[in-house]
Amino acid sequence: MIMSSKEFFRNLPAKECSECGKVVRDEMHECYSNECHECESKIK
Ligand SMILES: [Zn+2]
């Protein structure tokens, strides 16, 4: 059974990008520190 993203986020504390303040999706976050994918690619 696939959890909807709403369900998924309800169970997680929101992480915010330290650069732009956008909420960072946890599933995309594992490899990154505190930046969202966009900022992460800008930094590098
Ligand atoms: Zn960002």
mmCIF file of the protein (N, C-alpha, C, O) and its ligand, coordinates in Angstrom:
data_MODEL
# 
_entry.id   MODEL 
# 
loop_
_entity.id 
_entity.type 
_entity.pdbx_number_of_molecules 
1 polymer     1 
2 non-polymer 1 
# 
_entity_poly.entity_id                      1 
_entity_poly.type                           'polypeptide(L)' 
_entity_poly.nstd_linkage                   no 
_entity_poly.nstd_monomer                   no 
_entity_poly.pdbx_seq_one_letter_code       MIMSSKEFFRNLPAKECSECGKVVRDEMHECYSNECHECESKIK 
_entity_poly.pdbx_seq_one_letter_code_can   MIMSSKEFFRNLPAKECSECGKVVRDEMHECYSNECHECESKIK 
_entity_poly.pdbx_strand_id                 A 
# 
loop_
_entity_poly_seq.entity_id 
_entity_poly_seq.num 
_entity_poly_seq.mon_id 
_entity_poly_seq.hetero 
1 1  MET n 
1 2  ILE n 
1 3  MET n 
1 4  SER n 
1 5  SER n 
1 6  LYS n 
1 7  GLU n 
1 8  PHE n 
1 9  PHE n 
1 10 ARG n 
1 11 ASN n 
1 12 LEU n 
1 13 PRO n 
1 14 ALA n 
1 15 LYS n 
1 16 GLU n 
1 17 CYS n 
1 18 SER n 
1 19 GLU n 
1 20 CYS n 
1 21 GLY n 
1 22 LYS n 
1 23 VAL n 
1 24 VAL n 
1 25 ARG n 
1 26 ASP n 
1 27 GLU n 
1 28 MET n 
1 29 HIS n 
1 30 GLU n 
1 31 CYS n 
1 32 TYR n 
1 33 SER n 
1 34 ASN n 
1 35 GLU n 
1 36 CYS n 
1 37 HIS n 
1 38 GLU n 
1 39 CYS n 
1 40 GLU n 
1 41 SER n 
1 42 LYS n 
1 43 ILE n 
1 44 LYS n 
# 
loop_
_struct_asym.id 
_struct_asym.entity_id 
A 1 
B 2 
# 
loop_
_chem_comp.id 
_chem_comp.type 
_chem_comp.mon_nstd_flag 
ALA 'L-peptide linking' y 
ARG 'L-peptide linking' y 
ASN 'L-peptide linking' y 
ASP 'L-peptide linking' y 
CYS 'L-peptide linking' y 
GLU 'L-peptide linking' y 
GLY 'peptide linking'   y 
HIS 'L-peptide linking' y 
ILE 'L-peptide linking' y 
LEU 'L-peptide linking' y 
LYS 'L-peptide linking' y 
MET 'L-peptide linking' y 
PHE 'L-peptide linking' y 
PRO 'L-peptide linking' y 
SER 'L-peptide linking' y 
TYR 'L-peptide linking' y 
VAL 'L-peptide linking' y 
ZN  non-polymer         . 
# 
_pdbx_entity_nonpoly.entity_id   2 
_pdbx_entity_nonpoly.name        ? 
_pdbx_entity_nonpoly.comp_id     ZN 
# 
_pdbx_nonpoly_scheme.asym_id         B 
_pdbx_nonpoly_scheme.entity_id       2 
_pdbx_nonpoly_scheme.mon_id          ZN 
_pdbx_nonpoly_scheme.ndb_seq_num     1 
_pdbx_nonpoly_scheme.pdb_seq_num     101 
_pdbx_nonpoly_scheme.auth_seq_num    101 
_pdbx_nonpoly_scheme.pdb_mon_id      ZN 
_pdbx_nonpoly_scheme.auth_mon_id     ZN 
_pdbx_nonpoly_scheme.pdb_strand_id   A 
_pdbx_nonpoly_scheme.pdb_ins_code    . 
# 
loop_
_atom_site.group_PDB 
_atom_site.id 
_atom_site.type_symbol 
_atom_site.label_atom_id 
_atom_site.label_alt_id 
_atom_site.label_comp_id 
_atom_site.label_asym_id 
_atom_site.label_entity_id 
_atom_site.label_seq_id 
_atom_site.pdbx_PDB_ins_code 
_atom_site.Cartn_x 
_atom_site.Cartn_y 
_atom_site.Cartn_z 
_atom_site.occupancy 
_atom_site.B_iso_or_equiv 
_atom_site.pdbx_formal_charge 
_atom_site.auth_seq_id 
_atom_site.auth_comp_id 
_atom_site.auth_asym_id 
_atom_site.auth_atom_id 
_atom_site.pdbx_PDB_model_num 
ATOM   1   N  N  . MET A 1 1  ? 0.843  -1.206 0.000  1.00 0.00 ? 1   MET A N  1 
ATOM   2   C  CA . MET A 1 1  ? 0.000  0.000  0.000  1.00 0.00 ? 1   MET A CA 1 
ATOM   3   C  C  . MET A 1 1  ? 0.874  1.251  0.000  1.00 0.00 ? 1   MET A C  1 
ATOM   4   O  O  . MET A 1 1  ? 1.792  1.392  0.808  1.00 0.00 ? 1   MET A O  1 
ATOM   5   N  N  . ILE A 1 2  ? 0.572  2.123  -0.897 1.00 0.00 ? 2   ILE A N  1 
ATOM   6   C  CA . ILE A 1 2  ? 1.374  3.344  -1.010 1.00 0.00 ? 2   ILE A CA 1 
ATOM   7   C  C  . ILE A 1 2  ? 0.751  4.465  -0.192 1.00 0.00 ? 2   ILE A C  1 
ATOM   8   O  O  . ILE A 1 2  ? -0.430 4.779  -0.335 1.00 0.00 ? 2   ILE A O  1 
ATOM   9   N  N  . MET A 1 3  ? 1.551  5.048  0.649  1.00 0.00 ? 3   MET A N  1 
ATOM   10  C  CA . MET A 1 3  ? 1.090  6.183  1.433  1.00 0.00 ? 3   MET A CA 1 
ATOM   11  C  C  . MET A 1 3  ? 1.021  7.423  0.560  1.00 0.00 ? 3   MET A C  1 
ATOM   12  O  O  . MET A 1 3  ? 1.931  7.689  -0.225 1.00 0.00 ? 3   MET A O  1 
ATOM   13  N  N  . SER A 1 4  ? -0.036 8.166  0.694  1.00 0.00 ? 4   SER A N  1 
ATOM   14  C  CA . SER A 1 4  ? -0.068 9.443  -0.017 1.00 0.00 ? 4   SER A CA 1 
ATOM   15  C  C  . SER A 1 4  ? 0.949  10.380 0.612  1.00 0.00 ? 4   SER A C  1 
ATOM   16  O  O  . SER A 1 4  ? 1.350  10.189 1.760  1.00 0.00 ? 4   SER A O  1 
ATOM   17  N  N  . SER A 1 5  ? 1.362  11.381 -0.131 1.00 0.00 ? 5   SER A N  1 
ATOM   18  C  CA . SER A 1 5  ? 2.364  12.286 0.419  1.00 0.00 ? 5   SER A CA 1 
ATOM   19  C  C  . SER A 1 5  ? 1.806  13.044 1.619  1.00 0.00 ? 5   SER A C  1 
ATOM   20  O  O  . SER A 1 5  ? 2.555  13.413 2.523  1.00 0.00 ? 5   SER A O  1 
ATOM   21  N  N  . LYS A 1 6  ? 0.495  13.278 1.630  1.00 0.00 ? 6   LYS A N  1 
ATOM   22  C  CA . LYS A 1 6  ? -0.098 13.940 2.797  1.00 0.00 ? 6   LYS A CA 1 
ATOM   23  C  C  . LYS A 1 6  ? 0.071  13.091 4.036  1.00 0.00 ? 6   LYS A C  1 
ATOM   24  O  O  . LYS A 1 6  ? 0.464  13.583 5.094  1.00 0.00 ? 6   LYS A O  1 
ATOM   25  N  N  . GLU A 1 7  ? -0.226 11.823 3.899  1.00 0.00 ? 7   GLU A N  1 
ATOM   26  C  CA . GLU A 1 7  ? -0.059 10.912 5.024  1.00 0.00 ? 7   GLU A CA 1 
ATOM   27  C  C  . GLU A 1 7  ? 1.398  10.878 5.459  1.00 0.00 ? 7   GLU A C  1 
ATOM   28  O  O  . GLU A 1 7  ? 1.717  10.898 6.648  1.00 0.00 ? 7   GLU A O  1 
ATOM   29  N  N  . PHE A 1 8  ? 2.254  10.827 4.481  1.00 0.00 ? 8   PHE A N  1 
ATOM   30  C  CA . PHE A 1 8  ? 3.683  10.756 4.734  1.00 0.00 ? 8   PHE A CA 1 
ATOM   31  C  C  . PHE A 1 8  ? 4.152  11.960 5.533  1.00 0.00 ? 8   PHE A C  1 
ATOM   32  O  O  . PHE A 1 8  ? 4.877  11.814 6.518  1.00 0.00 ? 8   PHE A O  1 
ATOM   33  N  N  . PHE A 1 9  ? 3.742  13.144 5.114  1.00 0.00 ? 9   PHE A N  1 
ATOM   34  C  CA . PHE A 1 9  ? 4.195  14.354 5.790  1.00 0.00 ? 9   PHE A CA 1 
ATOM   35  C  C  . PHE A 1 9  ? 3.581  14.513 7.156  1.00 0.00 ? 9   PHE A C  1 
ATOM   36  O  O  . PHE A 1 9  ? 4.187  15.107 8.048  1.00 0.00 ? 9   PHE A O  1 
ATOM   37  N  N  . ARG A 1 10 ? 2.377  13.984 7.331  1.00 0.00 ? 10  ARG A N  1 
ATOM   38  C  CA . ARG A 1 10 ? 1.750  14.087 8.640  1.00 0.00 ? 10  ARG A CA 1 
ATOM   39  C  C  . ARG A 1 10 ? 2.570  13.382 9.701  1.00 0.00 ? 10  ARG A C  1 
ATOM   40  O  O  . ARG A 1 10 ? 2.536  13.752 10.874 1.00 0.00 ? 10  ARG A O  1 
ATOM   41  N  N  . ASN A 1 11 ? 3.297  12.378 9.291  1.00 0.00 ? 11  ASN A N  1 
ATOM   42  C  CA . ASN A 1 11 ? 4.056  11.594 10.259 1.00 0.00 ? 11  ASN A CA 1 
ATOM   43  C  C  . ASN A 1 11 ? 5.482  12.081 10.441 1.00 0.00 ? 11  ASN A C  1 
ATOM   44  O  O  . ASN A 1 11 ? 6.251  11.494 11.203 1.00 0.00 ? 11  ASN A O  1 
ATOM   45  N  N  . LEU A 1 12 ? 5.831  13.133 9.758  1.00 0.00 ? 12  LEU A N  1 
ATOM   46  C  CA . LEU A 1 12 ? 7.208  13.618 9.836  1.00 0.00 ? 12  LEU A CA 1 
ATOM   47  C  C  . LEU A 1 12 ? 7.228  15.076 10.250 1.00 0.00 ? 12  LEU A C  1 
ATOM   48  O  O  . LEU A 1 12 ? 6.334  15.844 9.895  1.00 0.00 ? 12  LEU A O  1 
ATOM   49  N  N  . PRO A 1 13 ? 8.242  15.452 10.997 1.00 0.00 ? 13  PRO A N  1 
ATOM   50  C  CA . PRO A 1 13 ? 8.446  16.869 11.239 1.00 0.00 ? 13  PRO A CA 1 
ATOM   51  C  C  . PRO A 1 13 ? 8.929  17.495 9.939  1.00 0.00 ? 13  PRO A C  1 
ATOM   52  O  O  . PRO A 1 13 ? 9.770  16.921 9.247  1.00 0.00 ? 13  PRO A O  1 
ATOM   53  N  N  . ALA A 1 14 ? 8.409  18.652 9.609  1.00 0.00 ? 14  ALA A N  1 
ATOM   54  C  CA . ALA A 1 14 ? 8.823  19.294 8.373  1.00 0.00 ? 14  ALA A CA 1 
ATOM   55  C  C  . ALA A 1 14 ? 10.255 19.783 8.485  1.00 0.00 ? 14  ALA A C  1 
ATOM   56  O  O  . ALA A 1 14 ? 10.652 20.388 9.481  1.00 0.00 ? 14  ALA A O  1 
ATOM   57  N  N  . LYS A 1 15 ? 11.011 19.511 7.449  1.00 0.00 ? 15  LYS A N  1 
ATOM   58  C  CA . LYS A 1 15 ? 12.356 20.059 7.408  1.00 0.00 ? 15  LYS A CA 1 
ATOM   59  C  C  . LYS A 1 15 ? 12.355 21.211 6.443  1.00 0.00 ? 15  LYS A C  1 
ATOM   60  O  O  . LYS A 1 15 ? 11.755 21.139 5.371  1.00 0.00 ? 15  LYS A O  1 
ATOM   61  N  N  . GLU A 1 16 ? 13.018 22.260 6.815  1.00 0.00 ? 16  GLU A N  1 
ATOM   62  C  CA . GLU A 1 16 ? 13.061 23.415 5.934  1.00 0.00 ? 16  GLU A CA 1 
ATOM   63  C  C  . GLU A 1 16 ? 14.465 23.632 5.420  1.00 0.00 ? 16  GLU A C  1 
ATOM   64  O  O  . GLU A 1 16 ? 15.453 23.437 6.128  1.00 0.00 ? 16  GLU A O  1 
ATOM   65  N  N  . CYS A 1 17 ? 14.522 24.040 4.174  1.00 0.00 ? 17  CYS A N  1 
ATOM   66  C  CA . CYS A 1 17 ? 15.798 24.335 3.551  1.00 0.00 ? 17  CYS A CA 1 
ATOM   67  C  C  . CYS A 1 17 ? 16.450 25.515 4.261  1.00 0.00 ? 17  CYS A C  1 
ATOM   68  O  O  . CYS A 1 17 ? 15.810 26.541 4.494  1.00 0.00 ? 17  CYS A O  1 
ATOM   69  N  N  . SER A 1 18 ? 17.718 25.362 4.599  1.00 0.00 ? 18  SER A N  1 
ATOM   70  C  CA . SER A 1 18 ? 18.406 26.443 5.304  1.00 0.00 ? 18  SER A CA 1 
ATOM   71  C  C  . SER A 1 18 ? 18.713 27.605 4.364  1.00 0.00 ? 18  SER A C  1 
ATOM   72  O  O  . SER A 1 18 ? 19.060 28.694 4.820  1.00 0.00 ? 18  SER A O  1 
ATOM   73  N  N  . GLU A 1 19 ? 18.589 27.387 3.078  1.00 0.00 ? 19  GLU A N  1 
ATOM   74  C  CA . GLU A 1 19 ? 18.858 28.444 2.109  1.00 0.00 ? 19  GLU A CA 1 
ATOM   75  C  C  . GLU A 1 19 ? 17.609 29.239 1.763  1.00 0.00 ? 19  GLU A C  1 
ATOM   76  O  O  . GLU A 1 19 ? 17.600 30.465 1.880  1.00 0.00 ? 19  GLU A O  1 
ATOM   77  N  N  . CYS A 1 20 ? 16.555 28.551 1.336  1.00 0.00 ? 20  CYS A N  1 
ATOM   78  C  CA . CYS A 1 20 ? 15.372 29.260 0.842  1.00 0.00 ? 20  CYS A CA 1 
ATOM   79  C  C  . CYS A 1 20 ? 14.171 29.106 1.770  1.00 0.00 ? 20  CYS A C  1 
ATOM   80  O  O  . CYS A 1 20 ? 13.160 29.784 1.589  1.00 0.00 ? 20  CYS A O  1 
ATOM   81  N  N  . GLY A 1 21 ? 14.271 28.227 2.755  1.00 0.00 ? 21  GLY A N  1 
ATOM   82  C  CA . GLY A 1 21 ? 13.190 28.090 3.721  1.00 0.00 ? 21  GLY A CA 1 
ATOM   83  C  C  . GLY A 1 21 ? 12.043 27.210 3.250  1.00 0.00 ? 21  GLY A C  1 
ATOM   84  O  O  . GLY A 1 21 ? 11.058 27.031 3.966  1.00 0.00 ? 21  GLY A O  1 
ATOM   85  N  N  . LYS A 1 22 ? 12.169 26.664 2.054  1.00 0.00 ? 22  LYS A N  1 
ATOM   86  C  CA . LYS A 1 22 ? 11.134 25.758 1.586  1.00 0.00 ? 22  LYS A CA 1 
ATOM   87  C  C  . LYS A 1 22 ? 11.207 24.457 2.355  1.00 0.00 ? 22  LYS A C  1 
ATOM   88  O  O  . LYS A 1 22 ? 12.271 24.042 2.815  1.00 0.00 ? 22  LYS A O  1 
ATOM   89  N  N  . VAL A 1 23 ? 10.049 23.819 2.485  1.00 0.00 ? 23  VAL A N  1 
ATOM   90  C  CA . VAL A 1 23 ? 10.038 22.522 3.145  1.00 0.00 ? 23  VAL A CA 1 
ATOM   91  C  C  . VAL A 1 23 ? 10.746 21.505 2.259  1.00 0.00 ? 23  VAL A C  1 
ATOM   92  O  O  . VAL A 1 23 ? 10.459 21.375 1.069  1.00 0.00 ? 23  VAL A O  1 
ATOM   93  N  N  . VAL A 1 24 ? 11.663 20.802 2.867  1.00 0.00 ? 24  VAL A N  1 
ATOM   94  C  CA . VAL A 1 24 ? 12.427 19.801 2.132  1.00 0.00 ? 24  VAL A CA 1 
ATOM   95  C  C  . VAL A 1 24 ? 11.760 18.448 2.289  1.00 0.00 ? 24  VAL A C  1 
ATOM   96  O  O  . VAL A 1 24 ? 11.482 18.001 3.402  1.00 0.00 ? 24  VAL A O  1 
ATOM   97  N  N  . ARG A 1 25 ? 11.513 17.817 1.183  1.00 0.00 ? 25  ARG A N  1 
ATOM   98  C  CA . ARG A 1 25 ? 10.904 16.484 1.247  1.00 0.00 ? 25  ARG A CA 1 
ATOM   99  C  C  . ARG A 1 25 ? 11.901 15.493 1.813  1.00 0.00 ? 25  ARG A C  1 
ATOM   100 O  O  . ARG A 1 25 ? 13.032 15.379 1.339  1.00 0.00 ? 25  ARG A O  1 
ATOM   101 N  N  . ASP A 1 26 ? 11.469 14.794 2.815  1.00 0.00 ? 26  ASP A N  1 
ATOM   102 C  CA . ASP A 1 26 ? 12.390 13.915 3.525  1.00 0.00 ? 26  ASP A CA 1 
ATOM   103 C  C  . ASP A 1 26 ? 12.952 12.832 2.621  1.00 0.00 ? 26  ASP A C  1 
ATOM   104 O  O  . ASP A 1 26 ? 14.120 12.462 2.744  1.00 0.00 ? 26  ASP A O  1 
ATOM   105 N  N  . GLU A 1 27 ? 12.141 12.331 1.727  1.00 0.00 ? 27  GLU A N  1 
ATOM   106 C  CA . GLU A 1 27 ? 12.609 11.244 0.863  1.00 0.00 ? 27  GLU A CA 1 
ATOM   107 C  C  . GLU A 1 27 ? 13.723 11.716 -0.069 1.00 0.00 ? 27  GLU A C  1 
ATOM   108 O  O  . GLU A 1 27 ? 14.526 10.914 -0.544 1.00 0.00 ? 27  GLU A O  1 
ATOM   109 N  N  . MET A 1 28 ? 13.762 13.009 -0.322 1.00 0.00 ? 28  MET A N  1 
ATOM   110 C  CA . MET A 1 28 ? 14.811 13.549 -1.176 1.00 0.00 ? 28  MET A CA 1 
ATOM   111 C  C  . MET A 1 28 ? 15.975 14.070 -0.349 1.00 0.00 ? 28  MET A C  1 
ATOM   112 O  O  . MET A 1 28 ? 16.978 14.547 -0.878 1.00 0.00 ? 28  MET A O  1 
ATOM   113 N  N  . HIS A 1 29 ? 15.816 13.968 0.921  1.00 0.00 ? 29  HIS A N  1 
ATOM   114 C  CA . HIS A 1 29 ? 16.707 14.694 1.823  1.00 0.00 ? 29  HIS A CA 1 
ATOM   115 C  C  . HIS A 1 29 ? 17.885 13.856 2.285  1.00 0.00 ? 29  HIS A C  1 
ATOM   116 O  O  . HIS A 1 29 ? 18.878 14.395 2.772  1.00 0.00 ? 29  HIS A O  1 
ATOM   117 N  N  . GLU A 1 30 ? 17.786 12.575 2.140  1.00 0.00 ? 30  GLU A N  1 
ATOM   118 C  CA . GLU A 1 30 ? 18.743 11.698 2.808  1.00 0.00 ? 30  GLU A CA 1 
ATOM   119 C  C  . GLU A 1 30 ? 20.194 12.016 2.472  1.00 0.00 ? 30  GLU A C  1 
ATOM   120 O  O  . GLU A 1 30 ? 21.066 11.914 3.335  1.00 0.00 ? 30  GLU A O  1 
ATOM   121 N  N  . CYS A 1 31 ? 20.456 12.394 1.246  1.00 0.00 ? 31  CYS A N  1 
ATOM   122 C  CA . CYS A 1 31 ? 21.835 12.623 0.820  1.00 0.00 ? 31  CYS A CA 1 
ATOM   123 C  C  . CYS A 1 31 ? 22.283 14.055 1.080  1.00 0.00 ? 31  CYS A C  1 
ATOM   124 O  O  . CYS A 1 31 ? 23.466 14.374 0.955  1.00 0.00 ? 31  CYS A O  1 
ATOM   125 N  N  . TYR A 1 32 ? 21.366 14.888 1.432  1.00 0.00 ? 32  TYR A N  1 
ATOM   126 C  CA . TYR A 1 32 ? 21.685 16.308 1.530  1.00 0.00 ? 32  TYR A CA 1 
ATOM   127 C  C  . TYR A 1 32 ? 21.728 16.729 2.984  1.00 0.00 ? 32  TYR A C  1 
ATOM   128 O  O  . TYR A 1 32 ? 21.261 16.012 3.868  1.00 0.00 ? 32  TYR A O  1 
ATOM   129 N  N  . SER A 1 33 ? 22.292 17.897 3.218  1.00 0.00 ? 33  SER A N  1 
ATOM   130 C  CA . SER A 1 33 ? 22.359 18.347 4.595  1.00 0.00 ? 33  SER A CA 1 
ATOM   131 C  C  . SER A 1 33 ? 21.084 19.079 4.979  1.00 0.00 ? 33  SER A C  1 
ATOM   132 O  O  . SER A 1 33 ? 20.126 18.450 5.429  1.00 0.00 ? 33  SER A O  1 
ATOM   133 N  N  . ASN A 1 34 ? 21.054 20.371 4.814  1.00 0.00 ? 34  ASN A N  1 
ATOM   134 C  CA . ASN A 1 34 ? 19.871 21.122 5.210  1.00 0.00 ? 34  ASN A CA 1 
ATOM   135 C  C  . ASN A 1 34 ? 19.295 21.926 4.064  1.00 0.00 ? 34  ASN A C  1 
ATOM   136 O  O  . ASN A 1 34 ? 18.461 22.805 4.276  1.00 0.00 ? 34  ASN A O  1 
ATOM   137 N  N  . GLU A 1 35 ? 19.727 21.634 2.868  1.00 0.00 ? 35  GLU A N  1 
ATOM   138 C  CA . GLU A 1 35 ? 19.221 22.386 1.725  1.00 0.00 ? 35  GLU A CA 1 
ATOM   139 C  C  . GLU A 1 35 ? 18.272 21.526 0.895  1.00 0.00 ? 35  GLU A C  1 
ATOM   140 O  O  . GLU A 1 35 ? 18.398 20.302 0.845  1.00 0.00 ? 35  GLU A O  1 
ATOM   141 N  N  . CYS A 1 36 ? 17.333 22.189 0.255  1.00 0.00 ? 36  CYS A N  1 
ATOM   142 C  CA . CYS A 1 36 ? 16.474 21.481 -0.677 1.00 0.00 ? 36  CYS A CA 1 
ATOM   143 C  C  . CYS A 1 36 ? 17.281 21.135 -1.938 1.00 0.00 ? 36  CYS A C  1 
ATOM   144 O  O  . CYS A 1 36 ? 18.423 21.562 -2.111 1.00 0.00 ? 36  CYS A O  1 
ATOM   145 N  N  . HIS A 1 37 ? 16.662 20.368 -2.781 1.00 0.00 ? 37  HIS A N  1 
ATOM   146 C  CA . HIS A 1 37 ? 17.362 19.889 -3.963 1.00 0.00 ? 37  HIS A CA 1 
ATOM   147 C  C  . HIS A 1 37 ? 17.855 21.044 -4.830 1.00 0.00 ? 37  HIS A C  1 
ATOM   148 O  O  . HIS A 1 37 ? 18.960 21.004 -5.372 1.00 0.00 ? 37  HIS A O  1 
ATOM   149 N  N  . GLU A 1 38 ? 17.023 22.064 -4.950 1.00 0.00 ? 38  GLU A N  1 
ATOM   150 C  CA . GLU A 1 38 ? 17.391 23.218 -5.781 1.00 0.00 ? 38  GLU A CA 1 
ATOM   151 C  C  . GLU A 1 38 ? 18.624 23.927 -5.245 1.00 0.00 ? 38  GLU A C  1 
ATOM   152 O  O  . GLU A 1 38 ? 19.569 24.202 -5.984 1.00 0.00 ? 38  GLU A O  1 
ATOM   153 N  N  . CYS A 1 39 ? 18.603 24.216 -3.968 1.00 0.00 ? 39  CYS A N  1 
ATOM   154 C  CA . CYS A 1 39 ? 19.738 24.929 -3.362 1.00 0.00 ? 39  CYS A CA 1 
ATOM   155 C  C  . CYS A 1 39 ? 20.979 24.053 -3.346 1.00 0.00 ? 39  CYS A C  1 
ATOM   156 O  O  . CYS A 1 39 ? 22.096 24.523 -3.558 1.00 0.00 ? 39  CYS A O  1 
ATOM   157 N  N  . GLU A 1 40 ? 20.763 22.788 -3.093 1.00 0.00 ? 40  GLU A N  1 
ATOM   158 C  CA . GLU A 1 40 ? 21.884 21.855 -3.100 1.00 0.00 ? 40  GLU A CA 1 
ATOM   159 C  C  . GLU A 1 40 ? 22.603 21.905 -4.448 1.00 0.00 ? 40  GLU A C  1 
ATOM   160 O  O  . GLU A 1 40 ? 23.833 21.936 -4.493 1.00 0.00 ? 40  GLU A O  1 
ATOM   161 N  N  . SER A 1 41 ? 21.848 21.913 -5.537 1.00 0.00 ? 41  SER A N  1 
ATOM   162 C  CA . SER A 1 41 ? 22.495 21.924 -6.849 1.00 0.00 ? 41  SER A CA 1 
ATOM   163 C  C  . SER A 1 41 ? 23.083 23.291 -7.174 1.00 0.00 ? 41  SER A C  1 
ATOM   164 O  O  . SER A 1 41 ? 24.034 23.393 -7.949 1.00 0.00 ? 41  SER A O  1 
ATOM   165 N  N  . LYS A 1 42 ? 22.521 24.336 -6.585 1.00 0.00 ? 42  LYS A N  1 
ATOM   166 C  CA . LYS A 1 42 ? 23.104 25.675 -6.774 1.00 0.00 ? 42  LYS A CA 1 
ATOM   167 C  C  . LYS A 1 42 ? 24.449 25.799 -6.070 1.00 0.00 ? 42  LYS A C  1 
ATOM   168 O  O  . LYS A 1 42 ? 25.395 26.399 -6.581 1.00 0.00 ? 42  LYS A O  1 
ATOM   169 N  N  . ILE A 1 43 ? 24.499 25.215 -4.888 1.00 0.00 ? 43  ILE A N  1 
ATOM   170 C  CA . ILE A 1 43 ? 25.710 25.324 -4.082 1.00 0.00 ? 43  ILE A CA 1 
ATOM   171 C  C  . ILE A 1 43 ? 26.888 24.609 -4.750 1.00 0.00 ? 43  ILE A C  1 
ATOM   172 O  O  . ILE A 1 43 ? 28.033 25.055 -4.688 1.00 0.00 ? 43  ILE A O  1 
ATOM   173 N  N  . LYS A 1 44 ? 26.559 23.480 -5.392 1.00 0.00 ? 44  LYS A N  1 
ATOM   174 C  CA . LYS A 1 44 ? 27.647 22.693 -5.976 1.00 0.00 ? 44  LYS A CA 1 
ATOM   175 C  C  . LYS A 1 44 ? 27.994 23.146 -7.377 1.00 0.00 ? 44  LYS A C  1 
ATOM   176 O  O  . LYS A 1 44 ? 28.890 22.581 -8.004 1.00 0.00 ? 44  LYS A O  1 
HETATM 177 ZN ZN . ZN  B 2 .  ? 16.309 25.694 -0.912 1.00 0.00 2 101 ZN  A ZN 1 
# 
